Amino acid sequence: MKSKRKAKPSETVKKEVAITLIVIVIAIVLVFALYSFLRAKPASNVLATVNGVNITQEDLNEIALTIPLEIRQNITNDVLLEQAINFEVIRQEAEKLGISVTDEEVEKSINDSLAKTGLTRADLSATLAQQKVEFSMMFNAYKKQLLSYKYINATILKNVTVSEQEIKSIYNQYSSQINASYDEVKEEINMSILSMKAQNVLSAILQEKRNESIIMRH
């Protein structure tokens, strides 16, 4: 583990955990590597409905854009369908709470992602044209991620806490494997525990909401 980290405010830590839970920043280079798989898939057939809302192969293709290639190669369409159903359940629950994502927010996220990878909008446009990837597909993939991020922060992360005792317990348990002091790794352990707790809560909420929904697979 790295040494000497500055302690982060709790809200910043929670936002980083949310990004870990549902990856918002798409690795654009990997996105293009995936498109050879996506082009072979039809984009209009209805695969399932969630409370009457259709889920098509295009929805699965958009989700695939957010998954690194080395992982995507081992994921079946059935797994992607379950993820698409989860996204639609979250979208409907977010809508009930008045949570939404504007196009301006998506544009900002794309620009931030480009900055992180050292690319420009011109680079993006050129690569999209070369790979024959529609901008709308990537745009929608970002939008799904951002909406999930907002929903998680509004309903889960604000209610999940980690105690000092929990952090110390994990540190003591693995201290022989950690080449750093408690203060140096405290925030990292805090984020790991927070992430695990939030994932458990999210799984429980999704299961509950899915049970309340009318889900039909075609």
N, C-alpha and C positions, 0 to 999 in steps of 0.2 A: 504493500500500500504506500501511497505517496505520503510524504511527511509535511508537517507544518501547513495546515489549512486554516483559513480564517473561518470562524463560525458564521453561519448564514442565518438570516432571519427566518423564522418558522414559515412565513408565507412563501418565501423563495424556495425553501426546501420542499414544501408541499407541491409547488408548481413543477419542480424538477421531478418529483415522484410521479406526478400526473403524466409528464412527458415519457417517463419510463414505462408507465402502465400502458399507455396508448400513444405510440410514436407519432408525434406531430410533424417533426422535421423529416420529410422523405428524402432518402439519399437518391438524388436525381440520376446519377450515373447508373445505379441499380435499376431504376425505373425503366430506362431504355433497354437494358439487357433483358428485361422480362417481356418486352413487347412481341418477340417472336412467338412466345407461347400464347399471348392474348389474341393475336391476329387470327389464330386458327379457331377461335371460339365464336359461336354465334352470339349476337348482342341483343336479340329481341325476344327470345323465348322466355315465357314466364316459368320460373322454377319453383316458386312458392308465393304465398300471400301471408301477410301479417295484419290481422284485423282489416282485411280487404285491400291492403296496399300490396301491389305486385313487387316481387323481387325477380330481376332478370339476370341473365348471364352478364350483362353489362355491369351490374352491381358487383358481381363477383370479380370481374376484371379490374374494377376500380380498387377493390380491397387488395387484390394481388399486387397492385402498384406500391403498396405500403410495406410489402414484405421483402426482405433481402433475398436475393436469388438463391443463395445456398440453402435457405430455409424453405423457400417456395417450392423447390424441386421435390421436396418430400411431403408436400401438402396436397391433398386430393380436392377435387371440386366439392365433394360432400362437406369437407371441413370448411372450405370457403363459404359454402351456403349457410352453415351454422353461424359463421361470423357475420354474414350479411343479415341474417335474421336478428342477431344481437344488435347490430347497428340500427336496424329499423325499429326494434323495441326501444332502444335508447332515444332515437329520434322522436318517436311518439311520446315518450315520457318527458323529454325535454320540451316538446311543444306544449304539453299540459302545464308546465311550469313557466312558460313564457321565455324559455331559453332558445336563442337562435344565433346564427352566425351570418354576418353580412358579407357581401362580395368584397367589400373593402378590407375586411379582416383576412379573408382568404388571400387576396393580393399581397397584403403585408407579410403573411406567413410564407408565401412563395418567394418574395423578395428576400426575406430573412434567410430562407433555406439556401437560396442562390449565393448569398453573401458568405454563408458558412462553408460552402463548397468552392468558393472562389470563382463562381461563374457569373455571367451577366445575363440580362434578358435576351440579348442578341445570341449568346451561346445557346440558351434554352430554345429559342425559336428555330435556330439552325438545326439543332439536334432533333427537335420534334418533327421538323420537315423531313429530315433525312430518314427517320424511323417511321414516318407516316403515322405518328401518334397525334390524336386530336387533343388540343389543349383542354377542351372541356372535360375529357376523361381525368386528366391529372388534377384539374381544378376541383372536380367533384370529389376526388379522393381526399384532397386537402380539407374540403368542407366537412366531410364525414368525420375526419380526425379531430378537427377543431370543435365540432359540436360535441363529440364524445368527451373531449377535454373539459369543456365548459360544464357539461352535465356532472362529470365526476367531481369537479371542484365545488359545485353548488350543492351536491347531495351527499358526498362521501367524505372527501378529504377534510372538510371543515369540522367534521365530527369524529375524526380518527386522531387519537393522540398516542404518544409513546412516553412512558415514564423513564426517569433517570435510572430506576432500578432495573427496568427491562434492558436498557442499553448496557449497564454494567454487567448484568448477568450474561449477555451474549459475549461481551469483551472477555470476561473471566473464563468463559467456556472455551474460547478459542485463542486465549492470550498466548499460548505456546506457539501458535501458528502466525501470530501477528507481530511483525517486526516494527512496531510503533507504539507510542504511548497512548493512553486512554484519550487524552485531550486531542491528539492528532487524528484519531479515527472516530471520535464520538459522533460527529455529524454524518459520516458515512454509514455507521451502524444504525443511527436514527432513521436515515432514509431507507435502508434495507428493511427494517422492521415496519416502518410506515407503509412501504410499498406492499409488503406481504399482507398486512392487515387490510389495506384498501382493496387489494385484489380479492381477498376473501369476502369482504362486504359486497363488492361489485358482483361477484359470482352469485351470492345469495340473492341480491336484488334482481339480477337478470333472471334467475330461476323463478323467482316469485312473479315477476312481470310476464315471463313467458307462459307460466301456468294460467295467468289471468287473460292471456291473449288467445285469439283464434288463429292458430298457425296451421296452414295447409301446404303440404309439399306436393308438387305435381310430377 
